[in-house]
Amino acid sequence: MGQVAVVHAEEYGYAELRRRRDSASVAWAVDFTRKNDVTVVPNLSAFEAITLQWGKPPVVDSFLALPDAKQLSPYWTRRWRNADYITRPGTLNALPFLKQLTLAMQRGGVRLLLGTDSPTIPGMFAGASIHDDLRMLVESGLTPYEALVAGTRAAGEFAERYFGADPAGLVAPGYRADLILLSANPLDDIANARAIVGVMARGDWNQIH
């Protein structure tokens, strides 16, 4: 019907994969998605955060004690404290299947994009949580390179195609100069994507360390 993206891999669990989640059903979902040229945002980091706090109220307090919590406004601090993810059913066991589905989508030729639910879900800090999503993609079986593509080249292609954005996501002439300089190679360990020395945004350079 023309839908171009499925934002959250969990949506498959509410529809075609609601009753059956065997290998044949997953293969069908991958084939259907690829044939219809649909992009998927797995959003695994959000489900990791939900799983960590389900049934454990003190976990939200531990999120709010992290250094990144300084960026939260009083509004979002209240939202996090009042969130119902510690009691919401049906989420505790979702993550292993979503990781399996994500890997199948990658291996089946479906375009994947990075994405988080920050800051609406407790523990999802804007900006910083994208590193959790990178880590979760690698834990699902993607290579560090494949995970990085989901947040760079693939994201740029999607934005240019559907939103008319300027070319971005590659280090190439004519592309927007959005770059980060790292002190270690993320292809060796995806955690090295956090080792940021400086950021160039639209050609403006900012030294961090």
N, C-alpha and C positions, 0 to 999 in steps of 0.2 A: 504493500500500500504506500510505499515511498518513505517509510521511516529510515533514517540514515544512521541512527546510533541506538544502542542499548546501554544506558548508563546505570551500571550496577549489574554484575553477573547474576545476582540473586533473582532478577526478573525472570530468568529462565525457569527457576524453581517454582514460580507462581503460575507458570503457563504449561508449556509442553513437557517440562521435566518435573512436574508436580508429583506425579504418581510413580514414574519410572526413572531411575537414575543409573541405569546400567550402561555398559560401553556402547551398545547399539543406539540407545537414546541420545547419548552425548555425541556420537558420530553424526547422527541425523541433525542435531542442533547446529553443529559446526558446519555441516554441508549447507544447510538452509541459510545460515548467516552469511557464509562466503558467497553463495550464489546470488544473494540479494544485495551484495556489496555493502553490508552493514558493519559499522565500527563498534567495538565493545570497550567500555570502560569498566574493568572488573571491580575496582574500588575495594580491593582486599584489605587495605589498611583499616578501613572503617570497621570491617567485621572482626579484625583482630582486636581493635579497641573495645568493641561491644563484648566479645568473648571474655576479655580480661576482666570486665566489670560485672558481668552477669552474676547476680546473686551475692555480690561482694560490695556493699555500699562504701567501705573505706577506700576503694580504688579511685573513686573520683577525687577524694581528698589528696591522694598521692599524685594524681595528674596536676592538681592545682598547686602542689608544692614544687613542681618542676620550674626551672628557670624560664622556660618559654611561656609560663602562665602570666608573666609580667605584661605580655602583650594583650591579654584579655581585658575587655572593658567590663565594668560592673554588671552590665546587662548579660554578657555571655557567662560571667562567673555564676550569676544566679541561674541562668539556663542550665548550665552544667550540673549545678547542685540539685536541681529539680528534675533532671532527666529521668526517664523511666526505663532505661536500658538494663538496669539491674534486675528488673522484674519482667521484662517483655519476653514472652515465650517464643520458641521457634528459632532462636538465633544462636544458641549455644553450640549446636553441632553443625552449623552451616559452613564454617570456614574450610574444612578439609575437602568438601565437595566443590566449593567455589575455586579452590586452588587446582583441583583436578580439571575442572571445566576450562579454567584459564589456560592451562598448559595445552589442552586439546585444541583450543581456539588458535593459539599461537602456532602449533604444529600444523594445523589445518589451513593456514594462510589467511586467517582473519586479522584485520588491523586492530591492534590494541592500543589504548591510550592510558597514560597515567591519570589518576584522579582520586581525590579524597572528598570526604564530606565535611571538611573543615569550614567553619568551626562548629557546625551544628551538633556534632557528636562529641561527647566528652573525650578528651585525649587527642583530638584531631586539631593540632595547632596549625593555623594558616601558614603556609610556606614550609615549615619544618616537617609536616606530616607527609609531604611528597617523598621524603627519604624513606619513610616507613613503607610507602607503596612500592618504591623501587626494591626494597629488601624483600617484600612479600612476593613480588613477581619472580625474583631469583629463587626464593624458597619454593616456589611452585614448579620450578624446573627450567625457567628461561635463563639464558646466559646473561651476564651483566650487559653485554652489548645490546641484546634484544630488549632488555628492560629500559636502557637509556634511549633507544630508538622510540619507545612508546611516549617518551616525554620531550622528544626533540623533532626528528624528521617526520614521524607519523603525525604528531600534533600539528606541525606546521602545514603538512599536506592537507589535513582535515580542515584547518582554519582557512586556508587559502581557497579550498574547493567549495566550502559551504558558506563561508562568511565573507569571502572576498578580501581576506587579510593579505597584507604584504607578505612576500616569500620569507619564511623563517624556518628555523630548525636545522639548517645546515651551515657549515662554515664555507661559504662560497660567495663569489662576486654577485652582487645584486640582492643578497639576502640580508635581512635585518641583523644588525650586530648585537645579538643577545647571547652573551657568552659568560662562562664562569671559568676561572683559573683555579686549579686544584694543586695541592702539594703532593698528591699521590694518585696513582692510576686507578680509576674506578673499574677498569676492565680486569684488574687483578682481584679486586674486592669491592663490591658495590658500596660498602660502607665508606670508601674513600671519597664518594661524592659529597660527603659532609665536610671534607677537608678543604674548605673554600678559602682561597687567598684573596680573591677579588672578584668583582662582578662588573660586567659591561652590559648596560641596558640601553638599547637603541643607540649604541655608539658612545655612551657616556661611561667612563671608567671610574670605579670606586674601589679603593684598596680597603681590605678588611683587616688583614694581619700584616 
